Structures are given as C-alpha cells and as structure tokens.
Amino acid sequence: MSQRVFVALLTVGVFAAGYGARLLTEPSQPVPPAPPSLAREFAPAVTTGSGGEQRQRQLDRARLVAEIQKLRPQIEAYSAQMQEIDTEFDREFLRLLREDQRERYSASQRKVAERDAKRAGSREPLSDEEIFREQDRSMTWVYWKVTVTPRLEMLTRACQLDAVQQNDTRALLVLRRSKFMALFDSTPHLGIRLSGLAPLIERVATPPAAR
C-alpha cells in the first residue's frame, strides 16, 4: 500500500478529527466510523436489476473464509507487529505520567480490554452487515494509528497532561506514526482489510439462523 494512499486518507480524516477526538475520550465507545472515502470503498456491493431496482449482492462466506485462511500467516504477523508498536508506545508514555495519571490511564485501558474480550468471547454467527462493518473497522484503525492530533487531544483530556507532557507525548506519537506507516506500507491491502475478521473466522463461516 503506497504512502500516497495514506496521505489522501489523512486529508479526508482531518475533517473528522475533532469529532473523533471526542469519541476517543470515551473508552467504552466503539471505533468511530470510517472516513467517507473508505466507507464507500468497502461498502457492500450493489447490483441493478432489469427493472432498475437496486439490490445488495450476497456475501460469499466460503470465499471470504478461504481468503482469510490463505493470508493467516501474514495477518498474524501484521497483528503482532501492531500490538508490539502499541505496547512500546504505552511503556514510554507511562514514563511521562505522574502516579495518579498512570492509574487513570491504566484504568481506561482495562475498560477497553474488557470490552474487547467480551466482544471476542461471543460465539454468535456474524451477519453480512457485521462482516462488512468489521472490514471497515480494520481500515478505520489505519487512520487512528497514523494521526497524531486526535490521539494527543484524547490523552491530554483523559490524563490531564501539562504542556511539557503534551510536547513529549506528541514526539512519541510522531515516532509511533512512522512505525505504523512502515508497517502499513509493507502489508498488502487485503491482509489489513481482513485482519479484524481473522480471529472471528468461525463466526464468519456460519451464517446466522434464518428468522
């Protein structure tokens, strides 16, 4: 994936930065929606019938599962590197904080981890809409990993950072962005797009029961 694609994505994302920063201050909230350009690119395909009516094309679950299985080693390597970069940032960021700030930040991180664990623990089959949404979520994370200001604003509010801490945090976020950019540029697009679905593959393979 070329860096120019991400530059274009960031340009679109600037308009959503203020809104996104507010959402990110609430750890229990889901990841904000993808920027419009991504939402259009990864929305369910629509076909036009002979009478001019539009209908959604049905998801090919077998093909999707096969793609995930084929790319699983690549996806797992990508996810592991994502986690490594985040862990390194957290370690360095915590060193900038006072004890009370560290406790506040750790508490918010625990809430996010609990929410994700609850979500991952579900065994209910995913609907077509949920599958498309998960693909959007994976691409939306690209935006939130490479932008600096929204994340800085969120951390400033959540941890009440002073001016010196804000400057030091910005430097960490810039370094973090460069590492993520290198990772995204070295990872094929499809691997990124399917990374969120790989851990949920059993729920992808089985369609929901008809109602």
Backbone as CSV, one residue per row, in Angstrom:
resi,resn,N_x,N_y,N_z,CA_x,CA_y,CA_z,C_x,C_y,C_z
1,MET,0.870,-1.191,0.000,0.000,0.000,0.000,0.899,1.231,0.000
2,SER,0.744,2.131,-0.959,1.635,3.265,-1.087,1.341,4.327,-0.043
3,GLN,2.379,5.113,0.249,2.222,6.169,1.247,1.269,7.240,0.760
4,ARG,1.173,7.425,-0.563,0.257,8.442,-1.085,-1.193,8.135,-0.724
5,VAL,-1.521,6.838,-0.652,-2.883,6.468,-0.268,-3.178,6.941,1.141
6,PHE,-2.187,6.778,2.030,-2.395,7.193,3.410,-2.444,8.709,3.539
7,VAL,-1.655,9.410,2.722,-1.707,10.869,2.755,-3.100,11.351,2.370
8,ALA,-3.670,10.733,1.324,-5.031,11.100,0.922,-6.022,10.787,2.026
9,LEU,-5.836,9.649,2.671,-6.717,9.262,3.769,-6.649,10.254,4.916
10,LEU,-5.434,10.693,5.234,-5.285,11.654,6.314,-5.949,12.980,5.982
11,THR,-5.883,13.379,4.713,-6.529,14.626,4.311,-8.032,14.564,4.578
12,VAL,-8.640,13.434,4.201,-10.069,13.264,4.470,-10.322,13.234,5.968
13,GLY,-9.409,12.567,6.695,-9.610,12.393,8.121,-9.538,13.648,8.943
14,VAL,-8.855,14.685,8.439,-8.744,15.936,9.189,-10.112,16.487,9.540
15,PHE,-11.061,16.361,8.621,-12.401,16.898,8.842,-13.135,16.149,9.953
16,ALA,-12.699,14.887,10.199,-13.356,14.101,11.254,-12.581,14.124,12.559
17,ALA,-11.444,14.817,12.589,-10.552,14.747,13.741,-11.203,15.239,15.019
18,GLY,-11.862,16.403,14.956,-12.473,16.950,16.168,-13.523,16.028,16.737
19,TYR,-14.390,15.530,15.866,-15.435,14.613,16.308,-14.840,13.314,16.828
20,GLY,-13.827,12.825,16.125,-13.201,11.576,16.537,-12.501,11.691,17.869
21,ALA,-11.869,12.832,18.123,-11.175,13.017,19.393,-12.150,12.913,20.553
22,ARG,-13.343,13.490,20.393,-14.342,13.415,21.461,-14.777,11.973,21.692
23,LEU,-14.962,11.243,20.612,-15.387,9.856,20.757,-14.320,9.016,21.442
24,LEU,-13.064,9.306,21.123,-11.989,8.511,21.692,-11.778,8.786,23.170
25,THR,-12.323,9.884,23.687,-12.195,10.152,25.120,-13.109,9.252,25.923
26,GLU,-13.973,8.499,25.270,-14.885,7.599,25.944,-14.492,6.171,25.602
27,PRO,-13.681,5.514,26.475,-13.136,4.193,26.154,-14.187,3.145,25.838
28,SER,-15.387,3.310,26.362,-16.400,2.288,26.125,-17.038,2.403,24.752
29,GLN,-16.742,3.498,24.043,-17.349,3.697,22.733,-16.654,2.840,21.684
30,PRO,-17.357,2.385,20.659,-16.721,1.637,19.579,-15.868,2.559,18.731
31,VAL,-15.043,1.938,17.866,-14.211,2.735,16.967,-15.099,3.586,16.092
32,PRO,-14.784,4.886,15.902,-15.617,5.757,15.077,-15.733,5.229,13.653
33,PRO,-16.769,5.636,12.941,-16.958,5.161,11.570,-15.795,5.560,10.680
34,ALA,-15.569,4.792,9.630,-14.504,5.114,8.689,-14.809,6.415,7.970
35,PRO,-13.761,7.149,7.533,-13.998,8.327,6.702,-14.821,7.951,5.475
36,PRO,-15.578,8.898,4.902,-16.487,8.596,3.792,-15.845,7.845,2.637
37,SER,-14.586,8.197,2.289,-13.956,7.528,1.150,-13.772,6.043,1.413
38,LEU,-13.413,5.684,2.659,-13.258,4.276,2.984,-14.608,3.586,3.042
39,ALA,-15.586,4.267,3.609,-16.909,3.660,3.729,-17.468,3.306,2.359
40,ARG,-17.232,4.189,1.385,-17.728,3.903,0.034,-16.969,2.749,-0.588
41,GLU,-15.657,2.720,-0.339,-14.833,1.702,-0.986,-15.162,0.302,-0.497
42,PHE,-15.504,0.171,0.796,-15.703,-1.149,1.359,-17.154,-1.434,1.731
43,ALA,-18.077,-0.637,1.209,-19.485,-0.904,1.451,-19.913,-2.131,0.664
44,PRO,-20.980,-2.820,1.080,-21.461,-3.975,0.326,-21.765,-3.596,-1.118
45,ALA,-21.366,-4.481,-2.023,-21.582,-4.205,-3.437,-23.069,-4.221,-3.756
46,VAL,-23.467,-3.360,-4.686,-24.876,-3.266,-5.072,-24.981,-3.490,-6.567
47,THR,-25.953,-4.304,-6.968,-26.193,-4.543,-8.383,-27.551,-3.980,-8.758
48,THR,-27.755,-3.742,-10.042,-29.015,-3.188,-10.534,-29.768,-4.245,-11.320
49,GLY,-31.020,-4.457,-10.960,-31.835,-5.457,-11.639,-32.351,-4.959,-12.973
50,SER,-33.032,-5.847,-13.716,-33.535,-5.496,-15.044,-34.561,-4.372,-14.981
51,GLY,-35.268,-4.253,-13.862,-36.268,-3.203,-13.735,-35.717,-1.911,-13.170
52,GLY,-34.406,-1.852,-13.006,-33.787,-0.643,-12.485,-33.676,-0.617,-10.972
53,GLU,-34.242,-1.632,-10.292,-34.159,-1.633,-8.828,-32.754,-2.064,-8.405
54,GLN,-32.367,-1.610,-7.212,-31.049,-1.963,-6.700,-31.203,-3.017,-5.612
55,ARG,-30.276,-3.962,-5.598,-30.286,-4.978,-4.553,-28.841,-5.272,-4.143
56,GLN,-28.671,-5.618,-2.871,-27.339,-5.895,-2.353,-26.858,-7.271,-2.797
57,ARG,-25.617,-7.343,-3.238,-25.051,-8.627,-3.637,-24.757,-9.463,-2.401
58,GLN,-25.087,-10.735,-2.427,-24.927,-11.592,-1.265,-23.454,-11.865,-1.000
59,LEU,-23.102,-11.914,0.283,-21.726,-12.169,0.689,-21.359,-13.622,0.425
60,ASP,-20.186,-13.849,-0.161,-19.675,-15.201,-0.398,-18.809,-15.584,0.800
61,ARG,-19.404,-16.221,1.787,-18.693,-16.549,3.023,-17.581,-17.570,2.793
62,ALA,-17.818,-18.553,1.944,-16.802,-19.577,1.695,-15.543,-18.951,1.093
63,ARG,-15.728,-18.039,0.170,-14.580,-17.379,-0.444,-13.857,-16.502,0.571
64,LEU,-14.613,-15.820,1.405,-14.015,-14.957,2.413,-13.191,-15.768,3.402
65,VAL,-13.737,-16.893,3.854,-13.008,-17.764,4.782,-11.731,-18.275,4.123
66,ALA,-11.817,-18.658,2.840,-10.635,-19.145,2.129,-9.561,-18.064,2.032
67,GLU,-9.962,-16.823,1.803,-9.002,-15.722,1.728,-8.328,-15.503,3.080
68,ILE,-9.117,-15.577,4.157,-8.545,-15.403,5.492,-7.542,-16.512,5.796
69,GLN,-7.908,-17.752,5.480,-7.009,-18.877,5.727,-5.722,-18.748,4.917
70,LYS,-5.858,-18.318,3.689,-4.684,-18.157,2.829,-3.728,-17.095,3.371
71,LEU,-4.305,-16.023,3.900,-3.493,-14.901,4.369,-3.209,-14.947,5.868
72,ARG,-3.608,-16.014,6.549,-3.500,-16.046,8.006,-2.078,-15.778,8.521
73,PRO,-1.016,-16.398,7.972,0.321,-16.101,8.483,0.668,-14.605,8.355
74,GLN,0.295,-14.022,7.237,0.535,-12.595,7.006,-0.270,-11.740,7.981
75,ILE,-1.533,-12.107,8.188,-2.395,-11.355,9.094,-1.883,-11.445,10.524
76,GLU,-1.476,-12.628,10.947,-0.984,-12.803,12.310,0.301,-12.014,12.537
77,ALA,1.186,-11.983,11.540,2.411,-11.198,11.658,2.089,-9.711,11.750
78,TYR,1.159,-9.269,10.938,0.728,-7.869,10.949,0.129,-7.498,12.305
79,SER,-0.755,-8.330,12.825,-1.409,-8.046,14.102,-0.394,-8.034,15.242
80,ALA,0.565,-8.945,15.191,1.590,-8.996,16.239,2.442,-7.722,16.228
81,GLN,2.787,-7.240,15.047,3.570,-6.008,14.958,2.758,-4.795,15.403
82,MET,1.462,-4.798,15.089,0.584,-3.729,15.571,0.614,-3.674,17.095
83,GLN,0.473,-4.854,17.724,0.463,-4.933,19.174,1.803,-4.500,19.764
84,GLU,2.884,-4.887,19.110,4.219,-4.535,19.589,4.430,-3.016,19.580
85,ILE,3.982,-2.353,18.526,4.129,-0.901,18.431,3.293,-0.217,19.506
86,ASP,2.069,-0.687,19.704,1.207,-0.109,20.732,1.788,-0.321,22.124
87,THR,2.307,-1.517,22.379,2.879,-1.817,23.692,4.085,-0.932,23.972
88,GLU,4.913,-0.732,22.950,6.084,0.133,23.121,5.667,1.570,23.416
89,PHE,4.631,2.049,22.725,4.155,3.410,22.995,3.629,3.517,24.422
90,ASP,2.822,2.561,24.856,2.263,2.599,26.207,3.382,2.631,27.252
91,ARG,4.404,1.826,27.047,5.511,1.780,28.001,6.202,3.135,28.124
92,GLU,6.481,3.763,26.980,7.156,5.060,27.007,6.233,6.163,27.507
93,PHE,4.947,6.081,27.171,4.000,7.103,27.608,3.819,7.073,29.121
94,LEU,3.743,5.883,29.693,3.567,5.766,31.140,4.725,6.405,31.910
95,ARG,5.903,6.410,31.315,7.062,7.020,31.974,6.929,8.541,32.089
96,LEU,6.079,9.121,31.265,5.881,10.571,31.297,4.877,10.996,32.363
97,LEU,4.126,10.040,32.907,2.988,10.371,33.757,3.315,10.330,35.245
98,ARG,2.554,11.117,35.983,2.584,11.024,37.440,1.817,9.773,37.858
99,GLU,1.917,9.416,39.113,1.264,8.198,39.586,-0.243,8.239,39.374
100,ASP,-0.872,9.376,39.705,-2.318,9.468,39.548,-2.724,9.397,38.077
101,GLN,-1.887,9.945,37.210,-2.180,9.884,35.776,-2.026,8.460,35.253
102,ARG,-1.010,7.752,35.750,-0.817,6.363,35.333,-2.005,5.496,35.735
103,GLU,-2.513,5.725,36.930,-3.664,4.955,37.389,-4.880,5.233,36.510
104,ARG,-5.068,6.501,36.147,-6.209,6.867,35.305,-6.087,6.223,33.918
105,TYR,-4.894,6.291,33.354,-4.683,5.724,32.025,-4.830,4.205,32.053
106,SER,-4.267,3.560,33.055,-4.355,2.100,33.160,-5.801,1.656,33.329
107,ALA,-6.588,2.424,34.080,-7.998,2.084,34.271,-8.753,2.147,32.948
108,SER,-8.476,3.172,32.154,-9.150,3.292,30.863,-8.740,2.163,29.925
109,GLN,-7.476,1.762,29.986,-7.005,0.662,29.145,-7.652,-0.659,29.555
110,ARG,-7.856,-0.845,30.850,-8.521,-2.069,31.311,-9.951,-2.141,30.803
111,LYS,-10.643,-0.999,30.800,-12.022,-0.980,30.311,-12.076,-1.373,28.835
112,VAL,-11.135,-0.854,28.065,-11.084,-1.199,26.641,-10.802,-2.688,26.466
113,ALA,-9.858,-3.218,27.261,-9.510,-4.638,27.169,-10.697,-5.518,27.545
114,GLU,-11.436,-5.129,28.580,-12.616,-5.888,28.994,-13.689,-5.869,27.912
115,ARG,-13.884,-4.698,27.291,-14.869,-4.598,26.224,-14.486,-5.485,25.048
116,ASP,-13.197,-5.457,24.666,-12.742,-6.262,23.539,-12.832,-7.757,23.849
117,ALA,-12.511,-8.126,25.100,-12.575,-9.539,25.481,-14.010,-10.040,25.433
118,LYS,-14.941,-9.210,25.877,-16.352,-9.589,25.843,-16.814,-9.782,24.407
119,ARG,-16.404,-8.874,23.557,-16.783,-8.948,22.145,-16.173,-10.183,21.486
120,ALA,-14.896,-10.458,21.797,-14.211,-11.606,21.197,-14.768,-12.925,21.718
121,GLY,-15.351,-12.902,22.912,-15.863,-14.129,23.509,-17.201,-14.576,22.957
122,SER,-17.845,-13.743,22.192,-19.141,-14.122,21.623,-18.968,-15.230,20.587
123,ARG,-19.937,-16.126,20.534,-19.905,-17.221,19.559,-21.044,-17.106,18.545
124,GLU,-21.790,-16.020,18.597,-22.899,-15.839,17.671,-22.374,-15.611,16.249
125,PRO,-22.940,-16.270,15.254,-22.520,-16.038,13.862,-22.689,-14.570,13.484
126,LEU,-21.788,-14.072,12.672,-21.857,-12.691,12.222,-22.819,-12.554,11.045
127,SER,-23.603,-11.497,11.066,-24.442,-11.202,9.911,-23.580,-10.624,8.801
128,ASP,-24.131,-10.547,7.584,-23.385,-9.935,6.488,-23.001,-8.498,6.844
129,GLU,-23.933,-7.771,7.428,-23.677,-6.381,7.787,-22.537,-6.276,8.788
130,GLU,-22.499,-7.171,9.765,-21.426,-7.154,10.766,-20.079,-7.480,10.142
131,ILE,-20.067,-8.352,9.154,-18.820,-8.691,8.469,-18.288,-7.488,7.699
132,PHE,-19.164,-6.819,6.962,-18.730,-5.625,6.241,-18.259,-4.547,7.217
133,ARG,-18.962,-4.436,8.349,-18.595,-3.435,9.342,-17.208,-3.742,9.930
134,GLU,-16.909,-5.026,10.119,-15.611,-5.415,10.677,-14.486,-5.091,9.694
135,GLN,-14.758,-5.256,8.415,-13.751,-4.875,7.417,-13.526,-3.364,7.447
136,ASP,-14.611,-2.602,7.581,-14.477,-1.150,7.696,-13.668,-0.782,8.934
137,ARG,-13.928,-1.497,10.038,-13.237,-1.195,11.283,-11.723,-1.375,11.138
138,SER,-11.324,-2.440,10.453,-9.896,-2.691,10.256,-9.227,-1.565,9.486
139,MET,-9.933,-1.028,8.482,-9.369,0.064,7.713,-9.427,1.384,8.484
140,THR,-10.446,1.549,9.321,-10.545,2.763,10.126,-9.393,2.852,11.112
141,TRP,-8.968,1.690,11.625,-7.846,1.695,12.554,-6.587,2.275,11.916
142,VAL,-6.436,2.121,10.607,-5.285,2.706,9.921,-5.249,4.212,10.166
143,TYR,-6.402,4.846,10.009,-6.488,6.293,10.226,-6.116,6.666,11.657
144,TRP,-6.683,5.945,12.636,-6.445,6.317,14.032,-5.038,5.976,14.492
145,LYS,-4.358,5.077,13.797,-2.981,4.761,14.172,-1.978,5.771,13.624
146,VAL,-2.306,6.437,12.518,-1.319,7.323,11.897,-1.614,8.805,12.104
147,THR,-2.712,9.148,12.770,-2.965,10.547,13.082,-2.426,10.852,14.476
148,VAL,-1.942,12.063,14.658,-1.302,12.450,15.915,-2.215,13.328,16.767
149,THR,-2.764,14.386,16.181,-3.521,15.373,16.965,-4.742,14.791,17.677
150,PRO,-5.605,14.000,17.015,-6.755,13.448,17.744,-6.344,12.612,18.950
151,ARG,-5.333,11.787,18.771,-4.868,10.947,19.875,-4.274,11.805,20.995
152,LEU,-3.516,12.830,20.633,-2.928,13.708,21.634,-4.007,14.431,22.421
153,GLU,-5.031,14.904,21.731,-6.128,15.597,22.415,-6.849,14.658,23.373
154,MET,-7.052,13.420,22.950,-7.707,12.450,23.811,-6.887,12.174,25.065
155,LEU,-5.579,11.959,24.881,-4.715,11.665,26.025,-4.590,12.873,26.956
156,THR,-4.571,14.066,26.383,-4.484,15.277,27.193,-5.696,15.402,28.100
157,ARG,-6.873,15.141,27.554,-8.090,15.241,28.346,-8.200,14.109,29.361
158,ALA,-7.905,12.900,28.908,-8.075,11.739,29.779,-7.089,11.743,30.949
159,CYS,-5.859,12.204,30.688,-4.809,12.151,31.712,-4.429,13.526,32.255
160,GLN,-5.098,14.574,31.748,-4.815,15.946,32.190,-3.314,16.267,32.069
161,LEU,-2.808,16.109,30.865,-1.379,16.344,30.606,-1.051,17.826,30.674
162,ASP,0.099,18.139,31.248,0.551,19.527,31.238,1.273,19.804,29.925
163,ALA,1.758,21.042,29.744,2.352,21.450,28.466,3.588,20.616,28.119
164,VAL,4.436,20.356,29.113,5.647,19.577,28.864,5.277,18.146,28.469
165,GLN,4.343,17.579,29.191,3.906,16.216,28.869,3.278,16.140,27.484
166,GLN,2.547,17.161,27.106,1.947,17.174,25.775,3.015,17.177,24.686
167,ASN,4.045,17.974,24.871,5.132,18.016,23.881,5.833,16.667,23.781
168,ASP,6.107,16.057,24.929,6.784,14.758,24.929,5.882,13.675,24.332
169,THR,4.592,13.758,24.620,3.648,12.775,24.073,3.525,12.914,22.566
170,ARG,3.503,14.147,22.079,3.444,14.357,20.633,4.648,13.710,19.946
171,ALA,5.819,13.858,20.546,7.016,13.248,19.961,6.878,11.724,19.903
172,LEU,6.324,11.141,20.955,6.107,9.691,20.955,5.103,9.280,19.884
173,LEU,4.062,10.087,19.711,3.036,9.774,18.720,3.571,9.899,17.293
174,VAL,4.443,10.873,17.064,5.054,11.019,15.741,5.921,9.796,15.430
175,LEU,6.686,9.348,16.432,7.511,8.148,16.247,6.631,6.930,16.008
176,ARG,5.566,6.834,16.768,4.610,5.736,16.616,4.007,5.740,15.214
177,ARG,3.650,6.914,14.713,3.084,7.011,13.374,4.060,6.503,12.318
178,SER,5.322,6.874,12.431,6.303,6.448,11.426,6.434,4.925,11.405
179,LYS,6.335,4.308,12.576,6.427,2.846,12.639,5.194,2.193,12.024
180,PHE,4.037,2.752,12.305,2.818,2.211,11.709,2.803,2.411,10.200
181,MET,3.278,3.559,9.742,3.307,3.810,8.300,4.184,2.775,7.598
182,ALA,5.338,2.466,8.203,6.218,1.463,7.618,5.530,0.101,7.589
183,LEU,4.794,-0.221,8.647,4.081,-1.498,8.695,2.975,-1.552,7.650
184,PHE,2.184,-0.483,7.533,1.090,-0.473,6.570,1.612,-0.533,5.143
185,ASP,2.704,0.159,4.879,3.263,0.151,3.519,3.812,-1.219,3.136
186,SER,4.218,-2.017,4.121,4.805,-3.330,3.837,3.771,-4.458,3.890
187,THR,2.516,-4.118,4.230,1.468,-5.136,4.345,0.469,-4.992,3.203
188,PRO,0.231,-6.039,2.430,-0.758,-5.947,1.347,-2.121,-5.510,1.873
189,HIS,-2.832,-4.772,1.047,-4.116,-4.184,1.416,-5.095,-5.215,1.965
190,LEU,-5.213,-6.359,1.311,-6.201,-7.348,1.717,-5.897,-7.908,3.100
191,GLY,-4.615,-8.036,3.428,-4.249,-8.517,4.748,-4.721,-7.578,5.839
192,ILE,-4.616,-6.268,5.590,-5.095,-5.281,6.554,-6.614,-5.347,6.653
193,ARG,-7.256,-5.406,5.507,-8.725,-5.380,5.461,-9.352,-6.560,6.198
194,LEU,-8.692,-7.732,6.145,-9.257,-8.932,6.757,-8.715,-9.210,8.152
195,SER,-7.849,-8.342,8.651,-7.189,-8.614,9.935,-8.172,-8.687,11.090
196,GLY,-9.240,-7.891,11.057,-10.213,-7.922,12.143,-11.101,-9.154,12.107
197,LEU,-11.259,-9.748,10.922,-12.120,-10.920,10.784,-11.399,-12.225,11.087
198,ALA,-10.074,-12.236,10.992,-9.324,-13.477,11.181,-9.612,-14.148,12.526
199,PRO,-9.642,-13.407,13.649,-9.943,-14.065,14.929,-11.403,-14.515,15.047
200,LEU,-12.247,-14.043,14.139,-13.677,-14.333,14.194,-14.097,-15.303,13.093
201,ILE,-13.146,-16.041,12.554,-13.400,-16.818,11.343,-14.523,-17.840,11.522
202,GLU,-14.650,-18.433,12.710,-15.727,-19.393,12.929,-17.097,-18.714,12.846
203,ARG,-17.158,-17.467,13.278,-18.425,-16.729,13.231,-18.705,-16.207,11.821
204,VAL,-17.664,-16.146,10.993,-17.824,-15.753,9.593,-18.326,-16.938,8.776
205,ALA,-17.787,-18.101,9.064,-18.103,-19.290,8.249,-19.560,-19.717,8.376
206,THR,-20.146,-19.524,9.552,-21.520,-19.975,9.791,-22.490,-18.811,9.685
207,PRO,-23.398,-18.834,8.722,-24.389,-17.737,8.610,-25.391,-17.798,9.749
208,PRO,-25.948,-16.646,10.130,-26.956,-16.631,11.196,-28.176,-17.462,10.796
209,ALA,-28.849,-17.992,11.793,-30.056,-18.762,11.518,-31.131,-17.857,10.956
210,ALA,-31.875,-18.346,9.986,-32.954,-17.562,9.384,-34.056,-17.315,10.401
211,ARG,-34.627,-16.098,10.352,-35.688,-15.732,11.296,-37.051,-15.748,10.602
